[in-house]
Amino acid sequence: MLGGEDGEFELAELRVALGPALATLDEREQKILTLRFYGNLTQSQIAEQIGVSQMHVSRLLARALTKLRGQLADAF
């Protein structure tokens, strides 16, 4: 079919926008997100690696995700 909708196009745009959005986070926030979503580590495992409590990791993760959502919302 010519001219059909590409269901993956929006996802591709989001992936392109994600790089610059991640760059706005500080180094620790980037590390936490990387460990959580690419390393599949739990908050407790991340806490052990970076030397803070699991509760603090939870707060940092929530703050980083809020920042990312804001950056991505501005991009779209």
C-alpha positions as CSV (number, residue, x, y, z in Angstrom):
1,M,0.0,0.0,0.0
2,L,1.2,3.4,-0.9
3,G,0.7,6.2,1.6
4,G,0.0,4.0,4.5
5,E,0.6,5.1,8.1
6,D,3.8,4.0,9.7
7,G,3.0,3.0,13.3
8,E,6.7,3.1,14.2
9,F,7.3,6.7,13.0
10,E,6.3,8.3,16.3
11,L,8.5,5.9,18.2
12,A,11.4,6.8,16.0
13,E,10.9,10.5,16.5
14,L,10.8,9.9,20.3
15,R,14.1,8.0,20.2
16,V,15.7,10.8,18.3
17,A,14.5,13.4,20.8
18,L,15.5,11.2,23.8
19,G,19.3,11.7,23.3
20,P,19.2,15.5,23.7
21,A,16.7,15.2,26.5
22,L,19.0,12.8,28.4
23,A,21.9,15.2,27.9
24,T,20.1,17.8,30.0
25,L,20.2,15.5,33.1
26,D,23.2,15.6,35.4
27,E,25.7,12.7,35.4
28,R,24.2,11.0,38.4
29,E,20.7,11.1,37.0
30,Q,21.9,9.7,33.7
31,K,23.7,6.9,35.5
32,I,20.6,6.0,37.5
33,L,18.5,5.9,34.4
34,T,21.0,3.8,32.5
35,L,21.4,1.3,35.4
36,R,17.6,1.1,35.8
37,F,16.4,0.9,32.2
38,Y,19.4,-0.5,30.3
39,G,21.0,-2.5,33.1
40,N,17.7,-3.7,34.5
41,L,18.9,-3.2,38.0
42,T,16.5,-2.7,41.0
43,Q,16.5,0.5,43.0
44,S,18.3,-1.4,45.8
45,Q,21.0,-2.6,43.5
46,I,21.5,1.0,42.1
47,A,21.6,2.3,45.6
48,E,24.5,-0.1,46.5
49,Q,26.4,0.9,43.4
50,I,26.2,4.7,43.9
51,G,26.3,4.7,47.7
52,V,22.9,6.1,48.6
53,S,19.7,4.7,50.1
54,Q,17.1,3.0,48.0
55,M,14.6,5.7,49.0
56,H,17.0,8.4,47.6
57,V,17.4,6.4,44.4
58,S,13.6,6.4,44.1
59,R,13.4,10.2,44.5
60,L,16.3,10.8,42.1
61,L,14.7,8.4,39.5
62,A,11.3,10.1,39.8
63,R,12.9,13.6,39.4
64,A,15.0,12.5,36.4
65,L,11.9,11.0,34.7
66,T,9.9,14.2,35.4
67,K,12.7,16.2,33.8
68,L,12.7,13.9,30.8
69,R,9.0,14.0,30.3
70,G,9.2,17.8,30.4
71,Q,11.9,17.9,27.8
72,L,10.1,15.5,25.5
73,A,6.8,17.3,25.9
74,D,8.5,20.5,24.8
75,A,10.0,18.7,21.8
76,F,6.5,17.6,20.6
